Amino acid sequence: MYAIPLGDDAELRPLEPWHAEEFLAHLERGRDFIGQFIAFGSTAVDVPSAREVLQRYAEMRAADTASHHGIWLDGKLVGGVLTLNFDAENGNAEVGCWLEPAATGRGLITRAMRVLIDWAVEERGIHRIEWVAASGNVPSLNVARRLGMTRDGVRREAHPYGGVRHDLEVWSILAPEWRAARAGAAHNDQ
């Protein structure tokens, strides 16, 4: 197993089917918060169904169509980042995230997403990274801004969820923009 340090006693690791109990406990701690705008993890209601969710992502990873990574803080699973609609052949991927409330406000998602986007761009040759979030999900949109993404537009009332039709904002960053932003950040750190 590998772990990538994110600083502040946090690390990014693959999230695998054998994490089912820990994943379920994490979802239970954050279910209402996580589920405000997305149904992520909503079918994980017991250990077997949590294992099924994680197995589905493991199969998508094996098919090279997605990846799924957990964020551990002080040894406890508190959230994660993932790729969706991963299309290496055409150089496009979508990224997403989730986090339980106790871990918010620490920059964990931004730091983990930098690792994930670096990998997608530099290792896998992805040209366009897309971020899609409900307009009301301000913390998620703020991460897209911090990552240097550009707001491409709004898909009005495109996401029926929780009895409401939510607008979806589409943000993106292209590989040359990502590399320039990362080089600028590295230069400012010196």
N, C-alpha and C positions, 0 to 999 in steps of 0.2 A: 504494500500500500504506500502511496505517496501523499504527502501533505505539503501545501504551499503556504508559508507564513504570510499573514496579512497584517501583522503588527498587533500590539495590544492584546496578546494572548489569544489571538484568533487565527484560524487556519482554514484553508479551502481543501476539501478532499472529495474524491468520488463518492457519490451517494448510491449505495448498492442494495440489492434485495435483502441481504443479511442485516441491514440497518432497520428493518421493519419496526421493531419495538420502539427503538429510539425515535424514528420518524413519526410514528403514531403519537408518542408522548409529546413531541414537539408540536405536531399539528393540534393536539388537544389544548396545549397552552396558548396557541395563537389562532385557533380556528375562526373566531369571530372577526378578528383583525385582518387576517389573511383573506378571508372570504368577503370582504367589503365590496370588491370589484371583480374578483376572479373566483372561479370554482376550483382552483388548484387544491388538490388533496381532499376534496369533499367526499370522494368515494372511499377514502381510507377511514373506516369506522371501527375496525378491529385489526388485529395483527395480520390475519390472512389477507384482508383487503389492502392493507398498507403494503404488504409484500407484493401483491399484484400490481399496485401502482409503480413500485420501484422496479419490478420485473419488466413492466411495459417500457419504462425508460431505458433499462439495460438492453432490451431488444432493439430499441431505436438507436442506441449508441452502436450496437453491433452492426446495424444496417447503415450506419453513418448518416443518419437523418436527425439526430439530436444528441445532446449530452446533458448530464445532470450532476451537479456538484453541491455538496452541503457546506455550510459555514458553521464551524464549531468555535465557540467562544468559551474559554476556560474549560475545555473538554466537553462542552454540552452543545448539541445540535440546536441552532437558533434560526436557521434560514438557509437560503441557497440561491444559486444562479443556474441558468440553463440556456441551452440553445434549442431552438425549434426550427422547423422548416429549413434544416441545414442542407444546403445544396452546393457542395464543393465544386461540382462540375460547372455550374453557372456563377459561382462566386457570391452567393447570397445566403444570408442567415438572419434569423430573428433571435433576439435574446430576451430573457425575462428573469424575474426574481420574485422572491417572497421572503418575509421576515416576521418573526414573532415580535410582539410589542416591546418586550423587555430588552430587545437588542437594537431598537431603533436609535437614531441620533448619534451613532458612533462612526458612520462612514463605512460600515462593513460592506454594504452592497456596492458602493462605488469602488472600493478597493478590490473586491472580488471580481467585479465586472471588468475592471482594467486587465486583470489576469486573463479572464476568459476572452476578451476582445483581442488582446495581444496574441493569444494562442490561435484564435480563428484567423486573424489577419496574417501573422508571420509564419505559423506552422502549416495552416491549411489553405492559405491563399484566398481567403474570403475577401471580396472587394467591397461589398455593401452589407453593413450591419444595421438591422432595423429594430426599433423599440416601439411597441404598440401598447398604449395604456389608456384607460378611461380618463376623460378630461377632469373628472373629480378626484382622481388619484394623484394629488399634488406631490406627495413624497416621491412617487415613481417618476413623475415628470421632472422633478428637481434632479434626480439622478441622471436622467438623459441630458439635462443642461450641463451638469458637472462633468459629464463625459465628453462634452464638446459637440454633441449631436445637434443637428438642424431639424427644426420642425417642418416636415414636408407638407402636412395638412391635417385636416380633421375629417374622419368618416362619420358624418352626422347620424346619430341614433342607430349605429351599426351593431351595437352589442346589447341584445336583450338579456338582462341578468337581474335577478331579484325583483322581478315585476316592473322593472324600469328599462327603458331603452337608453343606453349610455352612448355619448359621443366617444369615439376612439381617436386619440391623437397618434399620428405616425411620425416618428422621429428617425433619423438615420445619420450614419457617418460612413464616409467612404475611406478605403484603405489609405490613400494619400493624405487625407485630412487627419486620420488617426495617427499616422506616422509623424506628421508635422506637429501635431499637438503633443505627442509623446516626446519628440525631440525638444520642443520648447520647454516642456516641464522639466526634462533632464537638465537642460541648460540653466533654468532658473534655480535648480537645486545646488548648483556648483558655487 
